[in-house]
Every structure is written in structure tokens, then in C-alpha cells.
């Protein structure tokens, strides 16, 4: 499932991500890499970003990048 489709409030494990070097670089900067668990905090209304918790930090991901991250429910 995509990170964008994960239910709010659930903890998910990142499996993989699709995209070029830029997407991978951005996700690694934010601490989101395969094997890492993230919790979906909220989906901003009107096409806004997805807020996730990565090791105690709140991180905002645009919906375009969130749609490229493959996850599974932990």
C-alpha cells in the first residue's frame, strides 16, 4: 500500500520508495528509509501535506512524495 493510502493513526513500516535520486535523497534527509517505522499523524485538508511521526519528530510530506512510498501496516 502507499503511504498516502495508510489509515490515520496507524504505525506503518516503510518497504520501498519509487522515484529518482531526488526523491530518495529527500526521504533519507527526513529519516524515512526502508525498514523504518512511521506513524501517520494527519492528512491536511484540501490537498495539503501528510504529517508523519519519524522517531519522535513530526515531518510533513507532500502528497506527491507520499504516493511514492510503499508501506505495510506494522
C-alpha positions as CSV (number, residue, x, y, z in Angstrom):
1,X,0.0,0.0,0.0
2,X,1.1,3.6,-0.5
3,X,1.9,5.9,2.4
4,X,-0.8,8.2,1.1
5,X,-3.4,5.4,1.5
6,X,-2.4,4.3,5.0
7,X,-5.1,4.9,7.7
8,X,-4.6,7.8,10.0
9,X,-3.2,7.0,13.5
10,X,-1.6,3.7,12.3
11,X,2.1,2.8,12.5
12,X,3.5,1.6,9.2
13,X,6.8,0.2,8.1
14,X,8.5,1.7,5.0
15,X,9.2,-1.1,2.5
16,X,10.5,0.9,-0.5
17,X,10.0,4.1,-2.5
18,X,9.8,4.8,-6.2
19,X,11.3,7.8,-7.9
20,X,14.6,9.3,-8.9
21,X,17.7,10.3,-6.9
22,X,15.9,13.5,-5.7
23,X,13.1,11.6,-4.1
24,X,15.5,9.1,-2.3
25,X,17.7,12.0,-1.2
26,X,14.8,13.9,0.3
27,X,13.4,10.9,2.1
28,X,16.7,10.0,3.6
29,X,17.2,13.6,4.8
30,X,13.9,13.3,6.6
31,X,14.9,9.9,8.1
32,X,12.5,7.9,6.1
33,X,14.2,4.8,4.7
34,X,13.2,1.1,4.1
35,X,12.7,-0.7,7.4
36,X,11.8,2.5,9.4
37,X,8.5,2.7,11.2
38,X,6.5,5.9,10.8
39,X,3.1,6.9,12.4
40,X,0.5,8.7,10.3
41,X,-0.5,11.8,12.3
42,X,-2.9,13.6,10.0
43,X,-3.8,14.4,6.4
44,X,-4.0,18.2,5.8
45,X,-7.3,19.2,4.1
46,X,-7.6,20.4,0.5
47,X,-4.6,18.5,-0.9
48,X,-2.2,19.6,1.8
49,X,0.8,17.6,3.2
50,X,0.7,14.3,5.1
51,X,2.1,14.7,8.7
52,X,4.0,11.6,9.9
53,X,6.0,10.9,13.1
54,X,9.5,9.7,12.4
55,X,11.3,8.7,15.7
56,X,9.6,11.4,17.7
57,X,9.8,14.1,15.0
58,X,6.9,15.5,13.0
59,X,7.6,15.5,9.3
60,X,5.4,17.0,6.6
61,X,5.5,15.1,3.2
62,X,3.8,16.4,0.1
63,X,1.2,14.1,-1.3
64,X,3.3,13.5,-4.5
65,X,6.2,12.1,-2.5
66,X,3.8,10.3,-0.1
67,X,2.3,8.5,-3.0
68,X,5.7,7.1,-4.0
69,X,6.5,5.5,-0.6
70,X,5.4,1.8,-0.3
71,X,4.5,0.7,3.3
72,X,2.9,-2.1,5.2
73,X,0.9,-1.9,8.5
74,X,3.2,-2.8,11.4
